[in-house]
Amino acid sequence: MSYLYKMIDDGTYCLTHYEGKNPVVQFPEHITVSILGDKLFKNHVEIEKLQIPETVTQIAGWVFDGCINLKEIILPPQLVDMWQYALTRIAVEKIEIPGSVHQIVPFVFNGCENLKEVVFHEGTEIINAYAFKNCKALEDVYLPVSIKNVHEKAFEGCEHVKLHYKAK
């Protein structure tokens, strides 16, 4: 596995390119990664599992697009932003969203056809329109007390979704 990366203003790094064929991704340990750059793992069908480093605060657009065998992804507890299409078209069945992600922007989980369950942790406030568009298998979404707005089109194309609100 190899990466290309660039330093950003705060002295951390943005990963910009990945080469590898392993089903389990290992991230570089000699640098502090805070951003996964656009299209970083796009079309790497061999990837089945990854745990994003705890230092990552942003996942850019199309990072995992076409990772059709990516069944397990663990998001870091300090994640702040997932850009549009960040996790589009992956094979994950369940995902937990850390509360440090205050809003889910449109199309983040677009076309995740195997996604069945989403658990939001305390802190998430907004789920925008089309955030989970065409996640056809989605059945259960667990929402925290902190949720303020779930757009009426947030789950467009998800015919069997049930929203479970945590009691206040």
C-alpha positions, -999 to +999 in steps of 0.1 A: +000+000+000+012+035-007-003+070-004+003+104-017-005+132+007-001+170+013+004+190+045-023+215+053-021+247+073-025+231+107+005+207+102-017+177+096-021+159+063-047+153+036-044+119+019-048+125-019-040+092-036-040+055-026-025+025-043-031-010-030-049-042-034-056-053+003-091-060+015-083-043+048-069-008+045-040+003+067-034+040+071+001+056+073+012+059+109+041+083+104+019+113+097-012+128+113-041+124+088-070+148+092-086+147+058-094+119+034-092+137+000-116+135-029-119+101-046-092+086-024-104+050-026-127+054-056-133+021-074-111+000-051-134-030-052-110-051-032-115-031+000-138-049+025-130-032+058-114-001+072-111+018+104-105+055+098-078+070+120-091+089+151-073+120+138-095+123+107-120+152+110-132+154+073-141+129+046-142+146+012-165+138-018-166+104-036-139+090-013-154+055-013-175+056-045-174+022-062-161+004-032-188-022-038-173-047-013-167-023+016-189-040+042-174-026+074-163+010+081-156+025+115-159+063+116-136+082+140-151+098+171-138+133+162-152+133+127-168+167+119-177+167+081-187+142+055-190+159+022-216+152-005-212+116-018-185+108+008-198+073+014-219+068-017-224+033-032-206+011-006-218-023+007-220-014+044-250-029+062-247-009+095-230+023+104-226+045+135-223+082+131-204+100+159-221+129+175-193+152+164-210+152+130-237+179+136-253+176+102-255+151+074-254+169+040-272+157+009-261+125-008-236+114+018-250+078+017-265+079-018-272+045-032-259+024-003-282-004-013-272-029+015-275-003+043-300-016+069-293+003+101-279+037+110-272+048+146-266+085+153-249+094+185-258+123+207-247+156+190-261+152+155-287+179+149-297+179+112-302+153+084-306+172+051-326+162+020-314+132+001-287+123+027-297+086+024-312+087-011-319+052-026-307+032+004-333+006-005-327-018+023-326+008+050-350-002+078-339+013+111-325+047+119-318+055+156-319+093+163-305+110+194-322+136+216-301+163+200-318+159+165-335+191+155-345+186+119-349+156+096-357+168+062-388+152+047-367+140+017-337+128+038-347+092+031-360+095-005-362+061-021-360+043+013-395+027+013-392+007+046-373+031+069-384+035+104-371+064+125-366+056+162-364+087+183-346+085+217-369+097+245-360+130+261 
